[in-house]
Amino acid sequence: MTVNAAWNIWNFRKSLVEALLADGHRVTVLAPPDETAAKLAALGCDVRPLAMSVKGLNPLEDLRLERRFAKALRDHAPDVVLSYTIKNNIFGAPAARAAGVPFVPNVTGLGTAFLSGRVLEQVSVQLYRRAFGPLPQVFFQNADDRDLFVNYRIVREEQTRLLPGSGIDLVQFAPVPMPDAADPPVFLMIARLLRDKGVIEFVEAARIIKAHNPAARFQLLGALGSENRTAIDAAMVEGWVNEGIVEYLGTTDDVRPFIAAASCVVLPSYREGAPRTLIEAAAMARPVIATDVPGCRAVLERDVSGFLCEARSSASLAEALGRFLALTPDARAAMGRAGHDKMAREFDQALVIQAYRETIAALTRRRSV
């Protein structure tokens, strides 16, 4: 399994890792190491470091990354590679093809490349075509991304398979009662603090709402200092906190207490694969508000389990927040229950694990024939 940060495997694929180990597979994680590497090793994984830059496209550095992939595959000779995140998918696939190793990428999102202008988008399309064209199967986390790749002739439709994100553990993320209706409403945004996640719009919408409802609380939970071109700096966040617009909660290893304390979870992102935070919130029976963009709109049922708003529009987001505030306590609770029911029907992690089991079995059979 390869990804651009070991925490990604720990946070989003832990259940898959445990299932593969229980099936008797040996699992090697190839990723830049971090504090979760020891946790993955304790599960039974062989964790191997991968040097890589997650920012931008540098042809020389990316060529070196592809060579590092090739060396790792020669050294470890895996039966199958499961890949996540953009650079691992794009530069791992050619290395695996050269080594004759089946490679299964998961398109967890398109990143800033498809949001940053025509030139960078065209470069990305060419890289994806080179990587994905010959592959037997490519997983997608929403139909919009799948259709985009098919329309751009990056993949053929028969190569693709849809997954419900990384799935959700419905026992770990069980429904909890809504906060006391007498308490001020709490809007929680869980995300890395990036402009592309809609953090600026969240803050501007908070200003609009607090002008008429000063008791409403707006919370940001997520990491600062990300290696991303759209990262928001700590000074800006400190200014918002000092202004009294938002509360910055830092980071956590367990989002559940924060979701339980929230009235509604908000994600005004510009584009997503399958937003884990909204899936977790809905599983815990929290109403959600998100942008009407690929990834986000697949997670909620419009006006039933949450509200959709326009991307890059603080006014539209504020309108959706106002609609939520106008709901009765019973209507808010019903919206949360509808979200949980949708997660139980469509996003159970068992669906993801079974899809990977089937793919691994098919690819390893094909190699042994």
One Martini backbone bead per residue (centre of mass of N, CA, C, O) as a GRO file, in nm:
protein
  369
    1MET     BB    1   0.095   0.036   0.024
    2THR     BB    2   0.048   0.370  -0.112
    3VAL     BB    3   0.137   0.704   0.016
    4ASN     BB    4   0.192   1.049   0.125
    5ALA     BB    5   0.101   0.934   0.421
    6ALA     BB    6   0.072   0.732   0.687
    7TRP     BB    7  -0.189   0.855   0.816
    8ASN     BB    8  -0.382   0.774   0.588
    9ILE     BB    9  -0.393   0.477   0.661
   10TRP     BB   10  -0.475   0.504   0.958
   11ASN     BB   11  -0.737   0.686   0.917
   12PHE     BB   12  -0.870   0.535   0.631
   13ARG     BB   13  -0.732   0.205   0.621
   14LYS     BB   14  -0.732   0.025   0.877
   15SER     BB   15  -0.958  -0.182   0.817
   16LEU     BB   16  -0.826  -0.296   0.565
   17VAL     BB   17  -0.567  -0.392   0.691
   18GLU     BB   18  -0.696  -0.585   0.896
   19ALA     BB   19  -0.833  -0.764   0.681
   20LEU     BB   20  -0.577  -0.852   0.526
   21LEU     BB   21  -0.435  -0.981   0.766
   22ALA     BB   22  -0.669  -1.182   0.833
   23ASP     BB   23  -0.631  -1.321   0.537
   24GLY     BB   24  -0.290  -1.351   0.523
   25HIS     BB   25  -0.154  -1.102   0.450
   26ARG     BB   26   0.106  -0.900   0.348
   27VAL     BB   27   0.186  -0.565   0.471
   28THR     BB   28   0.305  -0.284   0.294
   29VAL     BB   29   0.418   0.047   0.375
   30LEU     BB   30   0.460   0.318   0.138
   31ALA     BB   31   0.589   0.608   0.310
   32PRO     BB   32   0.601   0.881   0.467
   33PRO     BB   33   0.695   0.926   0.773
   34ASP     BB   34   0.535   0.911   1.101
   35GLU     BB   35   0.365   0.871   1.400
   36THR     BB   36   0.202   0.614   1.262
   37ALA     BB   37   0.411   0.394   1.198
   38ALA     BB   38   0.404   0.239   1.471
   39LYS     BB   39   0.105   0.159   1.452
   40LEU     BB   40   0.128  -0.009   1.194
   41ALA     BB   41   0.339  -0.206   1.305
   42ALA     BB   42   0.154  -0.310   1.540
   43LEU     BB   43  -0.051  -0.447   1.339
   44GLY     BB   44   0.173  -0.580   1.100
   45CYS     BB   45   0.336  -0.388   0.940
   46ASP     BB   46   0.555  -0.295   0.678
   47VAL     BB   47   0.744  -0.004   0.715
   48ARG     BB   48   0.835   0.213   0.442
   49PRO     BB   49   1.021   0.458   0.323
   50LEU     BB   50   0.922   0.766   0.134
   51ALA     BB   51   1.060   0.992  -0.072
   52MET     BB   52   0.864   1.305  -0.090
   53SER     BB   53   0.685   1.553  -0.269
   54VAL     BB   54   0.355   1.701  -0.240
   55LYS     BB   55   0.441   1.951  -0.408
   56GLY     BB   56   0.380   1.983  -0.703
   57LEU     BB   57   0.565   2.005  -1.027
   58ASN     BB   58   0.876   1.826  -1.061
   59PRO     BB   59   1.036   1.659  -1.295
   60LEU     BB   60   1.288   1.560  -1.142
   61GLU     BB   61   1.153   1.465  -0.880
   62ASP     BB   62   0.944   1.273  -1.018
   63LEU     BB   63   1.154   1.089  -1.147
   64ARG     BB   64   1.278   1.000  -0.878
   65LEU     BB   65   1.018   0.877  -0.766
   66GLU     BB   66   0.985   0.657  -0.980
   67ARG     BB   67   1.256   0.520  -0.909
   68ARG     BB   68   1.180   0.453  -0.615
   69PHE     BB   69   0.952   0.268  -0.687
   70ALA     BB   70   1.112   0.065  -0.854
   71LYS     BB   71   1.301  -0.024  -0.626
   72ALA     BB   72   1.085  -0.120  -0.426
   73LEU     BB   73   0.970  -0.342  -0.617
   74ARG     BB   74   1.231  -0.501  -0.644
   75ASP     BB   75   1.278  -0.555  -0.336
   76HIS     BB   76   0.965  -0.673  -0.265
   77ALA     BB   77   0.778  -0.816  -0.466
   78PRO     BB   78   0.481  -0.772  -0.510
   79ASP     BB   79   0.157  -0.873  -0.600
   80VAL     BB   80   0.028  -0.592  -0.497
   81VAL     BB   81  -0.080  -0.250  -0.556
   82LEU     BB   82  -0.202  -0.002  -0.332
   83SER     BB   83  -0.323   0.324  -0.422
   84TYR     BB   84  -0.277   0.667  -0.301
   85THR     BB   85  -0.281   0.946  -0.427
   86ILE     BB   86  -0.151   1.123  -0.677
   87LYS     BB   87   0.159   1.058  -0.703
   88ASN     BB   88   0.138   0.757  -0.651
   89ASN     BB   89  -0.036   0.701  -0.899
   90ILE     BB   90   0.132   0.836  -1.133
   91PHE     BB   91   0.435   0.708  -1.045
   92GLY     BB   92   0.366   0.407  -0.968
   93ALA     BB   93   0.244   0.277  -1.224
   94PRO     BB   94   0.494   0.262  -1.418
   95ALA     BB   95   0.672   0.098  -1.223
   96ALA     BB   96   0.484  -0.147  -1.207
   97ARG     BB   97   0.476  -0.215  -1.507
   98ALA     BB   98   0.784  -0.268  -1.535
   99ALA     BB   99   0.759  -0.504  -1.301
  100GLY     BB  100   0.479  -0.668  -1.328
  101VAL     BB  101   0.273  -0.516  -1.129
  102PRO     BB  102  -0.012  -0.484  -0.988
  103PHE     BB  103  -0.220  -0.181  -1.010
  104VAL     BB  104  -0.431   0.001  -0.760
  105PRO     BB  105  -0.603   0.281  -0.784
  106ASN     BB  106  -0.721   0.566  -0.583
  107VAL     BB  107  -0.948   0.827  -0.635
  108THR     BB  108  -0.960   1.071  -0.371
  109GLY     BB  109  -0.885   1.309  -0.568
  110LEU     BB  110  -0.770   1.604  -0.760
  111GLY     BB  111  -0.698   1.855  -0.644
  112THR     BB  112  -0.541   2.150  -0.765
  113ALA     BB  113  -0.499   2.083  -1.069
  114PHE     BB  114  -0.828   2.114  -1.137
  115LEU     BB  115  -0.813   2.438  -1.004
  116SER     BB  116  -0.540   2.595  -1.168
  117GLY     BB  117  -0.590   2.560  -1.466
  118ARG     BB  118  -0.532   2.457  -1.789
  119VAL     BB  119  -0.234   2.371  -1.794
  120LEU     BB  120  -0.226   2.186  -1.543
  121GLU     BB  121  -0.454   2.005  -1.637
  122GLN     BB  122  -0.318   1.895  -1.894
  123VAL     BB  123  -0.079   1.767  -1.756
  124SER     BB  124  -0.245   1.577  -1.575
  125VAL     BB  125  -0.384   1.418  -1.798
  126GLN     BB  126  -0.126   1.297  -1.924
  127LEU     BB  127  -0.030   1.151  -1.669
  128TYR     BB  128  -0.281   0.976  -1.629
  129ARG     BB  129  -0.276   0.828  -1.897
  130ARG     BB  130  -0.003   0.692  -1.856
  131ALA     BB  131  -0.089   0.544  -1.589
  132PHE     BB  132  -0.402   0.423  -1.649
  133GLY     BB  133  -0.453   0.296  -1.928
  134PRO     BB  134  -0.333  -0.019  -1.866
  135LEU     BB  135  -0.523  -0.074  -1.642
  136PRO     BB  136  -0.761  -0.290  -1.502
  137GLN     BB  137  -0.809  -0.091  -1.236
  138VAL     BB  138  -1.016   0.187  -1.105
  139PHE     BB  139  -1.077   0.372  -0.831
  140PHE     BB  140  -1.370   0.550  -0.716
  141GLN     BB  141  -1.553   0.796  -0.499
  142ASN     BB  142  -1.702   0.923  -0.755
  143ALA     BB  143  -1.885   0.986  -1.042
  144ASP     BB  144  -1.759   1.253  -1.137
  145ASP     BB  145  -1.464   1.159  -1.160
  146ARG     BB  146  -1.515   0.921  -1.345
  147ASP     BB  147  -1.644   1.084  -1.581
  148LEU     BB  148  -1.405   1.269  -1.632
  149PHE     BB  149  -1.199   1.044  -1.710
  150VAL     BB  150  -1.365   0.936  -1.945
  151ASN     BB  151  -1.397   1.206  -2.110
  152TYR     BB  152  -1.065   1.237  -2.119
  153ARG     BB  153  -0.943   0.950  -2.181
  154ILE     BB  154  -0.798   0.802  -1.934
  155VAL     BB  155  -1.041   0.603  -1.920
  156ARG     BB  156  -1.237   0.328  -1.914
  157GLU     BB  157  -1.528   0.227  -1.791
  158GLU     BB  158  -1.438  -0.082  -1.748
  159GLN     BB  159  -1.204   0.004  -1.538
  160THR     BB  160  -1.417   0.091  -1.334
  161ARG     BB  161  -1.484   0.164  -0.974
  162LEU     BB  162  -1.705   0.217  -0.715
  163LEU     BB  163  -1.671   0.387  -0.401
  164PRO     BB  164  -1.751   0.465  -0.053
  165GLY     BB  165  -1.487   0.557  -0.020
  166SER     BB  166  -1.352   0.422   0.292
  167GLY     BB  167  -1.566   0.412   0.470
  168ILE     BB  168  -1.760   0.306   0.769
  169ASP     BB  169  -1.772   0.271   1.116
  170LEU     BB  170  -2.080   0.213   1.275
  171VAL     BB  171  -1.966   0.170   1.565
  172GLN     BB  172  -1.767   0.401   1.610
  173PHE     BB  173  -1.993   0.581   1.436
  174ALA     BB  174  -2.232   0.650   1.628
  175PRO     BB  175  -2.511   0.761   1.731
  176VAL     BB  176  -2.599   1.084   1.868
  177PRO     BB  177  -2.726   1.314   2.039
  178MET     BB  178  -2.827   1.611   2.038
  179PRO     BB  179  -2.789   1.894   2.147
  180ASP     BB  180  -2.901   2.122   2.337
  181ALA     BB  181  -3.142   2.349   2.236
  182ALA     BB  182  -3.049   2.581   2.447
  183ASP     BB  183  -2.800   2.595   2.304
  184PRO     BB  184  -2.579   2.709   2.111
  185PRO     BB  185  -2.491   2.689   1.803
  186VAL     BB  186  -2.273   2.444   1.628
  187PHE     BB  187  -2.020   2.494   1.383
  188LEU     BB  188  -1.834   2.240   1.211
  189MET     BB  189  -1.496   2.228   1.079
  190ILE     BB  190  -1.326   1.958   0.907
  191ALA     BB  191  -0.989   2.045   0.817
  192ARG     BB  192  -0.763   2.143   0.634
  193LEU     BB  193  -0.608   2.464   0.611
  194LEU     BB  194  -0.759   2.544   0.315
  195ARG     BB  195  -0.887   2.712   0.056
  196ASP     BB  196  -1.014   2.458  -0.099
  197LYS     BB  197  -1.205   2.397   0.162
  198GLY     BB  198  -1.348   2.686   0.250
  199VAL     BB  199  -1.250   2.865   0.491
  200ILE     BB  200  -1.313   3.153   0.407
  201GLU     BB  201  -1.620   3.111   0.371
  202PHE     BB  202  -1.674   3.025   0.661
  203VAL     BB  203  -1.589   3.293   0.793
  204GLU     BB  204  -1.774   3.485   0.633
  205ALA     BB  205  -2.038   3.344   0.717
  206ALA     BB  206  -2.001   3.389   1.019
  207ARG     BB  207  -2.027   3.695   1.008
  208ILE     BB  208  -2.313   3.702   0.900
  209ILE     BB  209  -2.452   3.541   1.129
  210LYS     BB  210  -2.337   3.705   1.385
  211ALA     BB  211  -2.490   3.971   1.322
  212HIS     BB  212  -2.777   3.809   1.415
  213ASN     BB  213  -2.613   3.554   1.579
  214PRO     BB  214  -2.386   3.582   1.825
  215ALA     BB  215  -2.406   3.285   1.965
  216ALA     BB  216  -2.288   3.154   1.742
  217ARG     BB  217  -2.073   2.879   1.660
  218PHE     BB  218  -1.732   2.854   1.520
  219GLN     BB  219  -1.539   2.569   1.407
  220LEU     BB  220  -1.192   2.461   1.386
  221LEU     BB  221  -1.065   2.138   1.261
  222GLY     BB  222  -0.715   2.136   1.200
  223ALA     BB  223  -0.439   2.163   1.009
  224LEU     BB  224  -0.155   2.335   0.999
  225GLY     BB  225   0.107   2.366   0.767
  226SER     BB  226   0.063   2.267   0.493
  227GLU     BB  227   0.181   2.108   0.191
  228ASN     BB  228   0.031   2.374   0.030
  229ARG     BB  229  -0.061   2.629  -0.180
  230THR     BB  230  -0.346   2.684   0.006
  231ALA     BB  231  -0.240   2.757   0.269
  232ILE     BB  232  -0.306   2.866   0.593
  233ASP     BB  233  -0.200   3.081   0.819
  234ALA     BB  234  -0.168   3.139   1.156
  235ALA     BB  235  -0.222   3.448   1.160
  236MET     BB  236  -0.505   3.438   1.040
  237VAL     BB  237  -0.635   3.261   1.255
  238GLU     BB  238  -0.570   3.444   1.495
  239GLY     BB  239  -0.742   3.680   1.394
  240TRP     BB  240  -1.016   3.536   1.407
  241VAL     BB  241  -1.007   3.469   1.706
  242ASN     BB  242  -0.973   3.765   1.810
  243GLU     BB  243  -1.249   3.853   1.670
  244GLY     BB  244  -1.471   3.609   1.734
  245ILE     BB  245  -1.554   3.409   1.493
  246VAL     BB  246  -1.358   3.173   1.580
  247GLU     BB  247  -1.262   2.841   1.673
  248TYR     BB  248  -0.954   2.686   1.745
  249LEU     BB  249  -0.885   2.323   1.793
  250GLY     BB  250  -0.691   2.196   1.612
  251THR     BB  251  -0.601   1.867   1.683
  252THR     BB  252  -0.691   1.508   1.640
  253ASP     BB  253  -0.752   1.150   1.703
  254ASP     BB  254  -1.067   1.234   1.786
  255VAL     BB  255  -1.372   1.352   1.649
  256ARG     BB  256  -1.628   1.265   1.812
  257PRO     BB  257  -1.663   1.485   2.038
  258PHE     BB  258  -1.700   1.721   1.831
  259ILE     BB  259  -1.945   1.613   1.684
  260ALA     BB  260  -2.130   1.577   1.936
  261ALA     BB  261  -2.112   1.903   2.002
  262ALA     BB  262  -2.251   1.945   1.738
  263SER     BB  263  -2.510   2.058   1.520
  264CYS     BB  264  -2.310   2.101   1.262
  265VAL     BB  265  -2.150   2.003   0.960
  266VAL     BB  266  -1.893   2.171   0.761
  267LEU     BB  267  -1.819   2.175   0.384
  268PRO     BB  268  -1.681   2.426   0.149
  269SER     BB  269  -1.565   2.275  -0.084
  270TYR     BB  270  -1.446   2.257  -0.421
  271ARG     BB  271  -1.341   1.947  -0.390
  272GLU     BB  272  -1.397   1.586  -0.384
  273GLY     BB  273  -1.414   1.261  -0.325
  274ALA     BB  274  -1.478   1.149  -0.002
  275PRO     BB  275  -1.577   1.303   0.272
  276ARG     BB  276  -1.502   1.196   0.580
  277THR     BB  277  -1.632   1.406   0.771
  278LEU     BB  278  -1.924   1.373   0.662
  279ILE     BB  279  -1.950   1.072   0.712
  280GLU     BB  280  -1.905   1.079   1.017
  281ALA     BB  281  -2.131   1.277   1.085
  282ALA     BB  282  -2.367   1.115   0.967
  283ALA     BB  283  -2.325   0.857   1.135
  284MET     BB  284  -2.377   1.051   1.404
  285ALA     BB  285  -2.634   1.229   1.333
  286ARG     BB  286  -2.543   1.479   1.152
  287PRO     BB  287  -2.587   1.747   1.006
  288VAL     BB  288  -2.513   1.885   0.676
  289ILE     BB  289  -2.289   2.119   0.505
  290ALA     BB  290  -2.241   2.168   0.147
  291THR     BB  291  -2.114   2.161  -0.152
  292ASP     BB  292  -2.207   2.155  -0.504
  293VAL     BB  293  -1.990   1.898  -0.543
  294PRO     BB  294  -1.782   1.677  -0.594
  295GLY     BB  295  -1.849   1.438  -0.331
  296CYS     BB  296  -2.042   1.599  -0.146
  297ARG     BB  297  -2.323   1.532  -0.285
  298ALA     BB  298  -2.298   1.213  -0.232
  299VAL     BB  299  -2.336   1.220   0.095
  300LEU     BB  300  -2.603   1.378   0.054
  301GLU     BB  301  -2.944   1.460   0.104
  302ARG     BB  302  -3.122   1.690  -0.019
  303ASP     BB  303  -3.302   1.833   0.242
  304VAL     BB  304  -3.260   1.573   0.447
  305SER     BB  305  -2.937   1.552   0.558
  306GLY     BB  306  -2.899   1.838   0.409
  307PHE     BB  307  -2.712   2.113   0.271
  308LEU     BB  308  -2.662   2.307  -0.020
  309CYS     BB  309  -2.401   2.500  -0.182
  310GLU     BB  310  -2.207   2.719  -0.317
  311ALA     BB  311  -1.913   2.763  -0.443
  312ARG     BB  312  -1.731   3.036  -0.337
  313SER     BB  313  -1.989   3.120  -0.133
  314SER     BB  314  -2.074   3.288   0.148
  315ALA     BB  315  -2.372   3.357   0.096
  316SER     BB  316  -2.473   3.067   0.042
  317LEU     BB  317  -2.377   2.951   0.309
  318ALA     BB  318  -2.538   3.142   0.493
  319GLU     BB  319  -2.812   3.047   0.393
  320ALA     BB  320  -2.782   2.753   0.490
  321LEU     BB  321  -2.740   2.821   0.786
  322GLY     BB  322  -3.014   2.964   0.818
  323ARG     BB  323  -3.187   2.716   0.757
  324PHE     BB  324  -3.095   2.557   0.999
  325LEU     BB  325  -3.178   2.764   1.223
  326ALA     BB  326  -3.496   2.735   1.139
  327LEU     BB  327  -3.506   2.476   1.266
  328THR     BB  328  -3.619   2.245   1.451
  329PRO     BB  329  -3.516   2.014   1.668
  330ASP     BB  330  -3.663   1.779   1.523
  331ALA     BB  331  -3.556   1.839   1.235
  332ARG     BB  332  -3.258   1.804   1.299
  333ALA     BB  333  -3.277   1.509   1.397
  334ALA     BB  334  -3.396   1.395   1.133
  335MET     BB  335  -3.155   1.471   0.956
  336GLY     BB  336  -2.951   1.295   1.107
  337ARG     BB  337  -3.092   1.021   1.063
  338ALA     BB  338  -3.079   1.027   0.754
  339GLY     BB  339  -2.770   1.019   0.739
  340HIS     BB  340  -2.729   0.749   0.878
  341ASP     BB  341  -2.896   0.577   0.683
  342LYS     BB  342  -2.716   0.631   0.436
  343MET     BB  343  -2.457   0.509   0.550
  344ALA     BB  344  -2.571   0.223   0.596
  345ARG     BB  345  -2.642   0.171   0.291
  346GLU     BB  346  -2.358   0.305   0.130
  347PHE     BB  347  -2.083   0.332   0.360
  348ASP     BB  348  -1.992   0.072   0.444
  349GLN     BB  349  -1.684  -0.077   0.490
  350ALA     BB  350  -1.756  -0.361   0.378
  351LEU     BB  351  -1.769  -0.274   0.078
  352VAL     BB  352  -1.468  -0.205   0.045
  353ILE     BB  353  -1.337  -0.467   0.137
  354GLN     BB  354  -1.472  -0.649  -0.077
  355ALA     BB  355  -1.357  -0.509  -0.328
  356TYR     BB  356  -1.059  -0.573  -0.262
  357ARG     BB  357  -1.079  -0.876  -0.244
  358GLU     BB  358  -1.169  -0.922  -0.537
  359THR     BB  359  -0.929  -0.785  -0.678
  360ILE     BB  360  -0.697  -0.948  -0.557
  361ALA     BB  361  -0.795  -1.225  -0.648
  362ALA     BB  362  -0.795  -1.168  -0.954
  363LEU     BB  363  -0.491  -1.078  -0.986
  364THR     BB  364  -0.354  -1.332  -0.860
  365ARG     BB  365  -0.475  -1.536  -1.054
  366ARG     BB  366  -0.360  -1.413  -1.315
  367ARG     BB  367  -0.056  -1.455  -1.234
  368SER     BB  368  -0.074  -1.782  -1.189
  369VAL     BB  369  -0.153  -1.865  -1.499
   0.00000   0.00000   0.00000
